[in-house]
């Protein structure tokens, strides 16, 4: 039997270069404890190079990291 993946209670959004990008739901990563996985869709036309990325959940923003787009 397949068990559905456990999603976060609060919606998670991802901000990339100042704009909100399309994501999959944040779910517990299979085979790990306490690790959530979020897949994002990089918008077409985003120029190569480093872009600031951060997670937004429960009314709070996470630390900003740089995502290198090639």
C-alpha positions as CSV (number, residue, x, y, z in Angstrom):
1,X,0.0,0.0,0.0
2,X,1.2,3.5,-0.8
3,X,1.0,6.0,2.0
4,X,0.2,9.6,0.9
5,X,3.1,12.1,1.6
6,X,2.5,14.3,4.6
7,X,2.2,18.0,3.6
8,X,3.0,21.0,5.9
9,X,0.1,22.5,7.8
10,X,1.0,26.1,6.6
11,X,1.3,26.8,2.9
12,X,4.9,27.3,1.7
13,X,5.7,29.8,-1.0
14,X,9.1,30.4,-2.7
15,X,10.4,33.8,-3.7
16,X,13.0,33.9,-6.4
17,X,14.5,37.2,-7.5
18,X,11.7,39.1,-5.8
19,X,8.8,37.1,-7.4
20,X,6.8,34.2,-6.2
21,X,7.4,31.0,-8.3
22,X,5.3,27.9,-8.9
23,X,6.0,25.1,-6.4
24,X,4.8,21.6,-5.6
25,X,3.4,21.2,-2.1
26,X,6.0,20.9,0.7
27,X,6.0,17.2,1.7
28,X,8.0,15.0,4.0
29,X,10.8,13.6,1.9
30,X,10.4,9.8,1.7
31,X,13.0,7.9,3.7
32,X,14.0,10.9,5.9
33,X,12.8,12.2,9.3
34,X,12.0,15.9,9.6
35,X,13.1,16.7,6.0
36,X,10.7,18.4,3.7
37,X,11.0,18.6,0.0
38,X,9.7,21.4,-2.2
39,X,10.1,21.4,-6.0
40,X,10.1,24.7,-7.8
41,X,9.7,25.7,-11.4
42,X,12.3,28.2,-12.6
43,X,10.6,30.8,-14.8
44,X,11.6,30.9,-18.5
45,X,13.6,34.0,-19.3
46,X,15.4,34.1,-16.0
47,X,18.9,35.2,-16.9
48,X,21.9,33.0,-15.9
49,X,23.7,33.8,-12.7
50,X,22.9,33.9,-8.9
51,X,19.4,34.8,-7.8
52,X,18.1,35.3,-4.3
53,X,15.8,32.6,-3.1
54,X,13.8,32.3,0.2
55,X,11.0,30.3,1.6
56,X,7.9,31.9,3.0
57,X,5.7,29.9,5.5
58,X,3.3,30.8,8.3
59,X,3.8,34.5,7.8
60,X,7.5,34.3,8.2
61,X,10.4,34.4,5.7
62,X,13.4,32.1,5.9
63,X,17.0,33.1,5.3
64,X,17.9,34.2,1.8
65,X,20.2,32.0,-0.2
66,X,21.6,32.4,-3.7
67,X,20.5,29.9,-6.4
68,X,22.9,29.8,-9.4
69,X,20.8,29.5,-12.6
70,X,22.7,28.3,-15.7
